[in-house]
Amino acid sequence: MNETLVRLRKELHQHPELSGEERATAKRIVEFVKEFHPTDIIENIGGEGVAVIYKFGNDGPTVAIRCELDALPIVEENTFSYQSKNIGISHKCGHDGHMAIVAGLSMWLAEAQFKKGSVVLLFQPAEETGKGAAKMLADAKFRKLAPDYVFALHNLPGQKMHSILVKPDYFTATVQSLCIQLKGKKAHASEPENGVNPTLATAELIQLLATFANPNFESDDFALLTPVCIDIGEKNYGISPENAEIHYTIRTWNGQIMIELEDNIKEAVDVVAKKHQLKYDIDWFEFFPASDNNIECVKWVEKVAAQKRLELKRINSPLRFGEDFGWFSQHYKSAIFGLGAGEQHPSLHHVDYDFPDDLIDTGTTMFKGLITEILGD
């Protein structure tokens, strides 16, 4: 185990920052990699994004290795010595570990003897909100890097430790969050007929939206609709409420099914709102396009896993969570693969989750192998 990278991981864990606010995190990464003499460091890409460049020749491909800077608005309940110092914020998705893996490549690249090509270590902001990758891609500073290949990994609790999970084509789901606002009229609770109460409409709408689901994740038209928050009225027994908010996250395997699902939701809200004489608004946010793995890149992942004698698991269906790496896959040959974090390990976003330090070496080993396959003689 590389103790330098473990220390970096724990330092990053102690100082988590939310999406779009990763200034100190980016600074810590820059200070770390400076010690390993990169050709160039480009900061403030699409926000707080950082690109660390190692150039080995004027010809040859450019390989980008991407990780995430941001943490989550979750209270840290772990009591270990390196627990979060930022109240209400913590690295419960393992981005601290992902950063340590990618930053660790700088130690190796400083000594590498490749005769061609370049490597770009990408530290991306705002993955958790689905905004960071798109903003980096839109930044002229990133476009000048012109990577030929982009790779990433995500640790996966519930999977065997150190195993490599991979799949060509869609690897993660298309994910969209939304808020439905129903707007009625307030009245005294003893005279509800003088108002427009959105509660019955809310109940009807939830039941109607449930009919759009196809929870069979082996089906091409898989669709998952998860209600995550409902807010109606207040604990005041003299008031018939006027407004309701219903929050959902919805998931499909591909963008076309997502468009069809969104259209069905819009029509259902319109029908129910009109039936109950309500005004309405739908707010769509936190969109994650599916990560579409390039077959050539997947073959390299499989080859390196075999070379390093890591257990390879070829999954048949995409993972159901969102990952904004999908924005990269729309523009570049790319692949994201899973790194098993232990079958009994607490799940991602759980209050007890912590990135397993043993995975740092495995992650760096995989990325070193991929870079060597592409840039080596």
N, C-alpha and C positions, 0 to 999 in steps of 0.2 A: 504494500500500500504506500502510495506517495504522500508522505506526511505534509509536504509543502502544499499540495492541493487540498488535502483534508483541512488544513488550517484556513486556506482561502475559502473553502466551502462554508466552514463554520463562521467565519467573519461575515460573509455575505448573508448567512442565515440570521445573524444577530441584527442586521441593519436592512431589513426588507423595505421596499418602497412600492407603492401602488402603480398601476399602469399609467404611463404618461408623466410620472414624477420620479423617474429613476436616475436622477442626476448624480447622487452620491454613489449609487451602485456602478454606474458607468465610469465614474472617476476611479473607483477602486480597481476596476478591470484594467483601465488604462495604466494606472500606476504599476500593476502587477506585470503586464506584458512588456512594458518599457524595458524591464530588466533583461529581456531576451531578444533585443535588437531587431525588431521588425523593420522591413523596408519603409513602411509608412503606417501611420495611424490616422484614420479619418473619423472625426467625432460629429455629433449632432446630425446624424442621418435620420430623417423622418421623425425628428424629436430627439430622444437621447441615444439613438442608435450609434454603435461603434463598429468600424471595420478595421481589422488588424491585418496588414498585408505583408506577405513574404513572397518576394519575386525571385525566381531562379533563372529566368531567361526571357528573351523577348518573344520567343515563339512558344508553342505548346498551350494546352488548355488551362483555364482558371477554375479551380475547385473551391467552392464556398462551403464552409461548415457553419451552420446556424444554431444559435441557442437563444434563450429568452432572459430578459433582465428583470421582469416584474414579479411581484408577489400578490397575495390575495388579502381582501379585507376580512380575515378570520383571526380570532383571538387565539394566541398560542397557549395551549394547555400543558405542553411538555415542560418539565421542570429541570432539564439538563442545564449545564453551565453556559451553553451558548444560545439560550432561548432568546426570542426576539426582544429587542429593546424598544421597538416601536409598537406601542399599545394598539391592539386591534388589527395589526398587520402581521402576516407571517408567510413564510415560504412553504405552503402546503401542497404545492404541485411539483416540487423538486427542481425548480428553476435554479436554485442555488447550486445544486449538484450538476445540472446541465452546464452552467457557466464554468464551474471548476473543471469539467471535462474539456471544454473547448479552449479555455484559457491555458490549460495544461499542455495543449498541443504546441503552444509557443515555445515551451522548453525544448521540445523535440525539433521543431522547425528551425530553431536557431542553429542547430548542429547538422541539419539535413544537407545532403549533397546532390540534390536533384539538378539535372542539366537543362531543364526546360520548365516552362509553365509558372503558375503562381497559385498561392493558397490565400484565401480570404477567410479570416475568422470573424463571423458576424454575430454581434450581440444586439438582439432585436428588442425594442421596447414594446409594451402594451399588447402582449399576446393574449392576455386574459379577456380583453375587451374586443378582440378581433380586429383592432384598428392598426396595430403596429406594423405588420408586414406590408400592408397596402401603402402606408405612409412611407416606408423605406423604399419600396419599389417606385413610388412617384417622385422620389428625390433625385435630382440630377447627379448628385454625388454618388449615389448607388448605381445609377445607370452606366456611369463611366467605368465601373468595375467590370461589367459585362461578363459575369460568370458563365462558364459552359455547363457546369454541374453544381447542384446545391444538395447538400445532405443534412439531415437532422436526426435526432433520436428523441424518444420520450420514455422515461421509466414507467413500468407498468406493474403496480402491486397486483397480486393475485396470480402472477405468472412466475414460473420457476426462476430462482435467482440466477442471473447471468445469461439466461436464455435470450435468443434473438428472434423477434417476431417480425415477419415481413409478408408482404402481399403486393403483387403488381396491381396496377389500376387503383381504384379507390381504397385508401387505407384508413381514413377517418371520415366521419359523416359530414354532410352539409348541415349546419346548425343555424337557427335563427331564433332570436328572442323577440317577444312582442308584448305590448301592453294595450288592452282594450279598455277604453274609458266609456262608460255609459252615463249619460247626463239627463237627470229627470228634474223633479221639483220637490222641494222640501215642504213638509206639512206637519201639523200636530199629529201625534200617534193616535189620538182619538178620532181624527178626521182624515184618514189616509186618502179618501176620495178627492180631497182638495189638492193633493200632490201627485207626483209620478214617482213611485218607488221602484228602483231598478233591481230589487232582490229576486223577484220571480223570473225576470228576464235573465239574470245572471245564472240562476239554476238551470233554466231551459237551455241557455247557450252552452254551458259546460257539458250538458248531456248531448247536445247536438255535435259539438266539436269532437266528443269521444267517438262518434261514429266514423270519423275520418281516419282513425288510427288503423295501422296494420302493423302490429308488434312483431310479426314474423321477420326477424332480422336476416333470414336466408332468402327472403323475397326481394326481387328487384324494386318493387314498389313499397318497400318498407317505409313506414311513417310512424313516428312517435310524437305524441303531444302530451307534454307534462305540465299540468298547472302547478305553478310554484308560489303564487301569492294571490290572495283575494282580499280586497279591502272594501267594506261596505259599512257606511254609517258610523255610529259611535255608541258608547255605553251610556246613552241618555234615553230613558224609556218614555220620554214625552215627545220624541221626534221620529217621524217617518223619513228615512234618508232620501237624498236626492241623487247622489253619485255612487258609482261603483267602479273599481279597477280590478281587472283580471289579468294576471301576468302568466305567460306561458313560455316555455322553450320547446321548439319543435325541431325534429331531426328526420332527415331522409338520407338516402345514399347518394343521390345526385341532384344537380341543380334543376333539372326539368321537373322532377317529382315535387321538389320544393316549390317551384312556381305554381304548379297545379294545386298544391296544398294551401298556399297563401291565397289563391283565388277562391278556393272553397271557404276559407275562413272569412274573407271579406264579404262574400255573399251571405254566409250564415249570420254574421253580425248585422248586416243591413236588414235582413228579413226579420230577425228577432227584435231589433231596435224599433223598427217601424210598427211591428205588432204591438209593442208595449208603449208606443208614443215617446220614445227616448231619442235624444240626439246621441251621437257617438263619435269617437275618434280612435284610430288604431296607430300606435307608434311602433315602428319596426327598428330594431337595433341589435348590436352585437352579432353581426353576421360572420360565420366561419364557412368559407367554401371547402368542399371536400378536398383532401390531399390526394392527388392523382399521381401515383408512383409510376415513373418511367420504367419500362421493362429492362432496359440496358442497365440502369442504375440498380434495380432490384437484383439483377444477376451478380453485380459486383458485391452487393451486401451479402448475398448467399455465398459467394466464393470466399470472401474474407472470413465470414463466420466459420466456414469449413476449415480454412487454413489455420485459424486460431483455436480450432477444436472447441468451439462454443456450440451449444445445443441450438439447432435451428428449428423454428416452428413456423410452417407456412400456414397462415390463417386463411379460412375460406370466405369469411365475411368481414367487412370493415369494422373498425372499432367505433363505438357509438358516441364518443365524445368529440367535441370540436377542437380544431387545431388550425390556427391561421397560417400555418405553413402552406396551406392550400393556395394562398395567393402566389407563393413562389412557383408552385407546380403548374400554374397557369401560363407561366412565362419562360421557364427553364426546365431542362432535363433534371429531374430531382427525385429523391426518395427519402421518406422518413420511415424509420424502423423502431420497433419496440425493444426495450431492454428490461427483462424481467427483474422485478424488485423483491420477489419472495412471495410464495403462495399465501402466507399468513400475515403479510405486511399490511398495516392500515391503509385504507384506500386513499386515492388522491382527494384532496380538499377536506379530508377528515381532520379533526382537531388534534389527533394523536399522530398524524403522519410526520415522518422525517425521512429525508433522502438517505438511503444506505450508502455509507462511504465506500464500501467494498465495490460499488459499481463504477467508481471513478476510473479505476484502472481498466475495467472492461470497456467502458465507453471510449477512452482514449485509444485503446488497442484497436477497436473497430475503425475509428476515424483514421488512425495512422495507416491501417491496412488499405482503406479506400483511397487515400491520397497516394500511397505507394503504387497501387494498381494503375492509377491514371497518369501519374507523373513519372513513374519509374521507367527505366530502359526496357 
